[in-house]
Amino acid sequence: MAKEEKKAPKLRFNGYTNDWEQVKLEKIAAFSKGKDYSKLDLKRKGYPIFLYGQMYTDYRYKIVETSTYASLKKDAVVSNGNEIVIPSSGETSVDIARASWIAQKGIILGSDLNIIRPTSSVHPLFLALSLSNNQVKYNLAKVAQGNSIVHLYNNNLKKVNIYFPNIVEQNKIGNILNSISNCINLHERKCEELALIKKALLQKLFPKKDEVRPEVRYKNFSDVWEQRKLGEVIISEHKGKVKSIMKGGNTNYLETNYLNGGTAQKVDALADVSKDDVLILWDGSKAGTIYHGFEGALGSTLKAYVPKYSGDFLYQILKKNQDKIYQSYRTPNIPHVIKNFTEKFNVSIPTIIEQQEIGDFFKQLDSLITLHQRKLEKLKQLKKFLLQNMFI
């Protein structure tokens, strides 16, 4: 006789070895629906309200506050801090298979929300995590009904099988994942704030259109900025080569996958790009994209500009005008950058010393942004790993 498979996740806290219990959701929860509220009911002030659309625009496992308000209607459904909500309609079956714990009392629960109130044997956060991941998420998606708009009904939810351990282990699992989610949210906000700061500084430290001085300058700089063609501020430019003519070796092959964060492929060729050079994607749907800070053998879809002065500064000028390059300096149909780009594109430059100051500053700011983005990505990978291994 085959040995019965152990009902437990791959990854557990020390000291927990018992099988998880399997039940249908209807055995451990009560079900209801949100009522009579939509976007049209929102007001500047009133009772906090949670609408199903928020599960798509700003999804969270745990909801402790909302930024939307409405008047309290006579038949309104108001949270007591123990509810799990699942959208009852959505665009795809995968999107609709998600759950959030409404952890705060007094929040109005709008229409198009399925409401689940678990018994004391199941922690709401653990249940929300279980319903939103792995096999249970797949099962929810499978029972969703419809084509252009899909629906989930409470009768579907009642039949879903749930695995759960004792309440203490549930709390430990919920707490660690909630802590990681909070860290992710903090790093996301930090990345957004830094991006906004950089955008504002680019506007202040570079002259506005038709002006010859920036609004903010480093001390002791007052000279006007001069207009130059891009070709006047570079020593040379060259286009890359196809990888097939370069066999395996030790030099990084510079192509878009690597430049966008992928793994470098190695080739047997001399490096023809230094870290101070500015790169531009010459062909393809994203032709005109600017890169900087790489060293290696240039790929066939890219061009490299060797700057006369500060490569860090030149990169910031071109990157600041990224959308302008996309819109005005590419050919239609099959996009590639126009052949005479360096003759047509104007840049405004200060003295070499001021260029260096500005370039160095933005290089440090970009490094800080990249650091937070890498931390954010590692946290997301950790969260994904735990969700895949701490639940059945």
C-alpha positions in Angstrom: 0.0 0.0 0.0 1.3 3.4 -1.0 2.3 5.7 1.9 -0.2 8.5 2.4 1.3 11.9 1.4 2.1 14.2 4.3 -0.2 17.2 4.3 2.3 20.0 5.1 4.2 22.7 3.2 7.9 22.4 2.3 9.0 25.2 4.5 7.9 25.5 8.2 9.0 27.2 11.4 11.0 25.0 13.8 8.8 22.9 16.1 5.9 22.5 13.8 5.5 19.0 12.3 1.7 18.1 12.4 -0.3 17.7 9.3 -2.4 20.6 8.1 -6.1 20.1 8.2 -8.1 20.2 5.0 -11.7 21.5 4.9 -14.1 23.1 2.5 -14.3 26.9 3.1 -18.0 26.7 4.0 -17.1 24.7 7.1 -14.9 27.5 8.6 -16.6 30.7 7.4 -19.8 32.6 6.8 -20.5 34.4 3.5 -22.3 37.6 2.4 -22.0 40.4 -0.2 -21.2 44.1 -0.1 -24.1 46.4 -1.0 -25.1 49.4 -3.1 -21.9 51.4 -3.3 -19.9 52.4 -6.4 -17.5 55.1 -7.4 -20.5 57.5 -7.9 -21.0 57.4 -4.1 -17.5 58.7 -3.2 -17.2 62.0 -1.3 -14.4 64.1 0.1 -15.4 63.3 3.6 -17.5 60.7 5.4 -17.1 57.0 6.4 -14.1 55.1 4.9 -15.1 52.8 2.1 -13.5 49.9 0.3 -14.5 49.2 -3.3 -13.6 46.2 -5.3 -11.6 48.2 -7.9 -9.0 49.0 -5.2 -8.1 45.3 -5.2 -6.8 45.9 -8.8 -5.3 49.4 -8.5 -3.6 49.0 -5.2 -3.7 45.4 -4.0 -2.8 44.6 -0.4 -3.2 41.4 1.6 -4.1 43.5 4.7 -6.3 46.7 4.6 -6.1 48.9 7.7 -7.2 52.2 6.1 -8.6 53.7 2.9 -8.3 57.0 1.2 -11.9 57.0 -0.1 -15.0 58.1 1.7 -18.8 57.9 1.4 -22.0 58.7 3.3 -23.4 55.9 5.4 -26.5 54.4 3.9 -29.2 52.6 5.9 -28.4 49.1 4.5 -24.6 49.6 4.3 -22.3 46.7 5.1 -19.7 47.9 7.6 -16.6 45.9 8.6 -15.9 44.6 12.1 -12.3 43.9 11.4 -12.6 40.2 10.6 -13.6 40.1 7.0 -12.0 38.7 3.9 -13.1 40.3 0.7 -12.8 38.8 -2.8 -13.9 40.7 -6.0 -17.0 39.2 -7.5 -16.2 40.4 -11.0 -13.1 41.2 -13.0 -11.5 41.0 -16.4 -9.7 37.7 -16.1 -10.0 34.6 -13.9 -6.5 35.1 -12.6 -7.1 38.7 -11.6 -10.3 37.8 -9.7 -8.6 35.1 -7.6 -7.3 37.4 -4.9 -8.3 38.1 -1.3 -7.7 40.9 1.2 -8.2 41.1 5.0 -10.2 44.1 6.1 -8.4 44.5 9.4 -10.0 47.8 10.5 -13.5 48.2 12.0 -15.9 50.7 10.5 -15.0 50.5 6.8 -18.0 50.3 4.4 -17.7 47.3 2.0 -19.0 48.3 -1.4 -20.9 46.3 -4.0 -19.1 43.6 -6.2 -17.3 42.2 -3.1 -17.7 38.7 -1.8 -17.4 38.8 2.0 -16.0 35.9 4.0 -16.1 35.9 7.8 -13.9 33.1 9.1 -14.4 31.3 12.5 -11.9 31.7 15.3 -10.0 28.6 14.1 -8.6 30.5 11.1 -6.7 33.8 11.2 -8.1 36.3 8.6 -4.6 37.2 7.2 -3.6 33.5 6.8 -6.9 32.9 5.0 -6.4 35.9 2.7 -2.8 34.6 1.9 -4.1 31.1 1.3 -6.9 32.2 -1.1 -4.5 34.4 -3.1 -1.7 32.0 -3.8 -0.6 28.6 -5.2 -3.2 25.8 -5.6 -6.0 27.6 -3.9 -5.6 30.6 -6.2 -5.7 28.2 -9.2 -8.8 26.6 -7.9 -10.5 30.0 -7.5 -9.5 30.9 -11.0 -10.8 27.6 -12.3 -14.4 28.1 -10.9 -14.7 31.8 -12.1 -17.4 32.1 -14.7 -17.8 34.3 -17.8 -15.9 35.5 -20.9 -15.3 39.2 -21.3 -16.2 39.8 -17.7 -15.7 36.9 -15.2 -17.5 36.4 -11.9 -17.0 34.6 -8.7 -20.0 33.7 -6.5 -20.1 32.8 -2.9 -21.5 29.3 -3.8 -18.2 28.8 -5.7 -16.1 30.0 -2.8 -17.9 27.7 -0.3 -16.6 24.6 -2.1 -13.0 25.6 -2.2 -10.7 23.3 -0.2 -8.4 25.0 2.3 -5.4 23.6 4.2 -4.6 25.2 7.5 -2.4 24.4 10.6 -3.1 25.5 14.2 -3.8 29.2 14.9 -0.3 29.8 16.4 1.4 28.6 13.2 -1.0 30.6 11.1 -0.1 33.7 13.0 3.6 33.2 12.5 3.2 32.7 8.8 0.9 35.7 8.5 3.2 37.9 10.5 6.4 37.2 8.6 4.7 37.7 5.2 2.9 40.9 6.4 6.3 42.2 7.6 7.9 41.5 4.2 4.9 43.1 2.4 5.3 46.2 4.5 9.0 46.4 3.7 8.2 46.1 0.0 5.6 48.9 0.3 8.2 51.1 2.0 10.8 50.5 -0.7 8.3 51.0 -3.5 7.4 54.4 -1.9 11.1 55.2 -1.5 11.8 54.4 -5.2 8.8 56.6 -6.2 10.0 59.5 -4.0 13.5 59.3 -5.4 12.3 59.2 -9.0 10.1 62.3 -8.3 13.1 64.1 -6.6 15.3 63.3 -9.6 12.6 64.6 -12.0 12.3 67.8 -10.1 16.1 68.3 -9.9 16.4 67.7 -13.6 14.0 70.6 -14.2 15.9 72.9 -11.8 19.5 72.1 -12.6 19.0 72.3 -16.4 17.8 75.4 -18.3 14.2 75.5 -19.4 13.3 75.8 -23.0 14.7 79.1 -24.6 16.6 80.0 -21.4 20.4 80.1 -21.0 20.7 79.5 -17.2 19.1 76.9 -14.9 16.9 77.9 -12.0 19.3 76.3 -9.5 23.1 76.2 -9.7 26.1 75.2 -7.7 27.9 78.0 -5.9 30.3 80.1 -8.0 28.8 79.2 -11.4 27.1 82.0 -13.3 28.1 81.7 -17.0 25.4 81.2 -19.6 24.9 77.7 -21.0 25.8 77.3 -24.7 23.8 75.6 -27.4 25.6 72.9 -29.3 24.7 70.1 -31.7 25.2 66.7 -30.2 28.0 66.0 -32.7 30.0 68.9 -31.3 30.2 67.5 -27.8 31.3 64.0 -28.7 34.7 62.8 -30.0 33.3 59.9 -32.1 30.5 57.5 -32.6 30.4 53.9 -33.7 27.9 51.1 -34.2 28.1 47.7 -32.7 28.7 44.3 -34.3 26.6 41.1 -34.4 27.4 38.5 -31.8 27.8 35.7 -34.3 31.2 37.0 -35.4 32.5 37.0 -31.8 32.9 33.6 -30.2 32.9 32.8 -26.5 35.4 34.8 -24.4 35.6 37.1 -21.4 34.2 40.4 -22.6 30.6 41.4 -21.8 28.5 41.6 -25.0 26.4 44.8 -24.7 22.9 44.1 -25.9 19.5 45.2 -24.6 18.8 42.2 -22.3 22.0 42.8 -20.4 21.6 46.6 -20.4 18.1 46.2 -18.9 19.2 44.1 -16.0 19.8 40.6 -17.6 22.8 38.4 -17.4 25.8 39.4 -19.6 26.9 37.0 -22.4 30.6 36.7 -23.0 32.4 37.2 -26.3 35.9 36.9 -27.6 36.4 40.5 -28.6 38.1 43.6 -27.3 35.9 46.0 -25.3 35.1 49.0 -27.6 32.9 50.8 -25.0 34.0 52.3 -21.7 31.8 53.2 -18.8 31.9 56.9 -19.6 30.5 56.3 -23.1 26.8 57.0 -23.8 24.9 54.3 -25.6 21.7 54.6 -27.7 19.6 51.8 -29.0 19.5 52.4 -32.8 17.0 49.9 -34.0 13.7 48.3 -32.8 10.5 49.3 -31.1 12.5 51.0 -28.3 14.9 52.7 -30.6 16.3 55.9 -29.0 16.6 54.4 -25.5 19.7 55.9 -23.8 22.1 53.8 -21.6 25.3 54.6 -19.7 27.8 53.1 -17.3 28.6 49.9 -19.2 31.9 48.4 -20.5 32.3 45.8 -23.1 31.8 44.9 -26.8 29.0 46.8 -28.4 26.0 44.9 -29.8 24.7 45.4 -33.4 21.5 47.3 -32.5 23.4 50.0 -30.5 25.6 53.0 -31.1 28.1 54.4 -28.7 29.0 58.1 -28.3 32.5 58.9 -26.9 32.0 62.2 -25.0 34.4 65.1 -25.2 33.7 66.1 -21.6 31.5 64.4 -18.9 29.8 61.3 -20.0 27.7 61.4 -16.8 26.4 64.9 -17.8 25.8 64.0 -21.4 23.8 60.9 -20.4 21.6 63.0 -18.1 20.8 65.5 -20.9 19.8 62.7 -23.3 17.9 60.7 -20.7 16.0 63.9 -19.7 14.9 64.2 -23.3 14.1 60.5 -23.7 10.5 61.1 -24.8 11.5 63.8 -27.1 13.9 61.4 -28.9 11.2 58.8 -29.2 8.7 61.3 -30.6 10.9 63.5 -32.9 14.1 61.7 -33.8 13.0 58.2 -35.1 11.7 57.0 -38.4 8.1 55.9 -38.7 6.9 52.3 -39.3 10.0 50.2 -38.4 11.6 52.5 -35.9 15.3 53.4 -35.9 17.0 56.6 -34.9 17.4 59.1 -37.8 20.8 58.9 -39.5 21.7 62.5 -38.8 20.7 62.5 -35.2 24.0 64.0 -33.9 23.6 66.9 -36.5 20.0 67.6 -35.5 19.8 67.1 -31.8 20.6 70.2 -29.7 22.2 70.1 -26.3 22.7 73.0 -23.8 26.0 72.8 -21.9 27.8 74.8 -19.2 31.5 74.8 -18.4 33.4 71.5 -18.1 33.7 71.9 -14.4 29.9 72.5 -13.9 29.2 69.6 -16.2 31.3 67.4 -13.9 29.6 68.7 -10.8 26.1 68.0 -12.2 27.1 64.7 -13.7 28.6 63.4 -10.5 25.6 64.4 -8.5 23.1 62.6 -10.7 25.4 59.6 -10.9 25.2 59.3 -7.1 21.4 59.8 -7.2 21.0 57.1 -9.8 23.2 54.8 -7.8 20.9 55.3 -4.8 17.8 54.7 -6.9 19.3 51.5 -8.3 20.2 50.3 -4.7 16.6 50.7 -3.6 15.3 49.0 -6.7 17.6 46.0 -6.1 16.5 45.8 -2.5 12.9 45.9 -3.7 13.5 43.1 -6.2 15.2 40.9 -3.6 12.3 41.4 -1.2 9.8 40.5 -3.9 11.8 37.4 -4.7 11.9 36.4 -1.0 8.1 37.0 -0.7 7.5 34.9 -3.8 9.6 32.1 -2.5 7.9 32.0 0.9 4.4 32.1 -0.6 5.4 29.1 -2.8 6.8 27.1 0.0 4.9 28.0 3.2 1.5 27.0 1.9 0.1 23.8 0.5 
